[in-house]
Amino acid sequence: GTGTVIQGSSPIQLNGLSPGTAYDVVIWDTCASGYSDTSAVHSFTTASGPLPTASFTYSSAYTQTTQTVTFDASGSTNATGYYWDFGGGNLDTGVVVNNIYTGPGGQRTVTLTLENACGQTDTTFTINIYVDIEENLLSRTLNVYPNPTSGEVNIEFSIEGVQDVQTRIVNVLGQEVSKTHHGSLSGTFRYRYDLSDQPSGIYLLEVTSDRGKVTRRITMER
């Protein structure tokens, strides 16, 4: 009905159709001598209904140099296809998928595309990555104890030369629990945090110096 002409070999997929809309299609063949007669009109109506709605959660598991994030889109509605884009050409499909991140830490962008017979929706969001790529003196010597802890936690590390250092503790949602700017440090350093007013769960210690950031996981158990 729109006069759109699509050329190609069989089978041909029609894209970009509107939901709940009637279409008429005619087919003809081409060869060296010209065009064949058109076929009879084939009529159809696309499915009507809501587009997919995204709802998802994600959680992380850590090693010293990797962060594995599990994405779960099972809360989404009206979706028949699930497509994930983690950036850098890294793609996956499925309701529940995993992606392994390495350093440097920071924010990463993820796009979830849902589709059904009526079309598709894209949802883009960011996650925080807390792993490091460089094995320097700080990353080799950073020690957190006791871990697990019921309240107080000690941190100890060494750094090369004189560097400006800041420590920070965040929860798994990336919300800041505590932050201390220690100023210029050298040699071996020790500091104590009191987390006794925080609920049980997983926390991340970030130690940021002039040469980058190192993270460690802290487990709070009552």
Rosetta blueprint (number, residue, H / E / L):
1 G L
2 T L
3 G L
4 T L
5 V L
6 I L
7 Q L
8 G L
9 S L
10 S L
11 P L
12 I L
13 Q L
14 L L
15 N L
16 G L
17 L L
18 S L
19 P L
20 G L
21 T L
22 A E
23 Y E
24 D E
25 V E
26 V L
27 I L
28 W L
29 D L
30 T E
31 C E
32 A L
33 S L
34 G E
35 Y E
36 S L
37 D L
38 T L
39 S L
40 A L
41 V L
42 H E
43 S E
44 F E
45 T E
46 T L
47 A L
48 S L
49 G L
50 P L
51 L L
52 P L
53 T E
54 A L
55 S L
56 F L
57 T E
58 Y E
59 S E
60 S E
61 A E
62 Y E
63 T L
64 Q L
65 T L
66 T L
67 Q E
68 T E
69 V E
70 T E
71 F E
72 D E
73 A L
74 S L
75 G L
76 S L
77 T E
78 N L
79 A L
80 T L
81 G E
82 Y E
83 Y E
84 W E
85 D E
86 F L
87 G L
88 G L
89 G L
90 N L
91 L E
92 D E
93 T E
94 G L
95 V L
96 V E
97 V E
98 N E
99 N E
100 I E
101 Y E
102 T L
103 G L
104 P L
105 G L
106 G E
107 Q E
108 R E
109 T E
110 V E
111 T E
112 L E
113 T E
114 L E
115 E E
116 N E
117 A L
118 C L
119 G E
120 Q E
121 T E
122 D E
123 T E
124 T E
125 F E
126 T E
127 I E
128 N E
129 I E
130 Y L
131 V L
132 D L
133 I L
134 E L
135 E L
136 N L
137 L H
138 L H
139 S H
140 R H
141 T H
142 L L
143 N E
144 V E
145 Y E
146 P L
147 N L
148 P L
149 T E
150 S L
151 G L
152 E E
153 V E
154 N E
155 I E
156 E E
157 F E
158 S E
159 I E
160 E E
161 G E
162 V E
163 Q E
164 D E
165 V E
166 Q E
167 T E
168 R E
169 I E
170 V E
171 N E
172 V L
173 L L
174 G L
175 Q L
176 E E
177 V E
178 S E
179 K E
180 T E
181 H E
182 H E
183 G E
184 S E
185 L E
186 S E
187 G E
188 T E
189 F E
190 R E
191 Y E
192 R E
193 Y E
194 D E
195 L L
196 S L
197 D L
198 Q L
199 P L
200 S L
201 G E
202 I E
203 Y E
204 L E
205 L E
206 E E
207 V E
208 T E
209 S E
210 D L
211 R L
212 G E
213 K E
214 V E
215 T E
216 R E
217 R E
218 I E
219 T E
220 M E
221 E L
222 R L
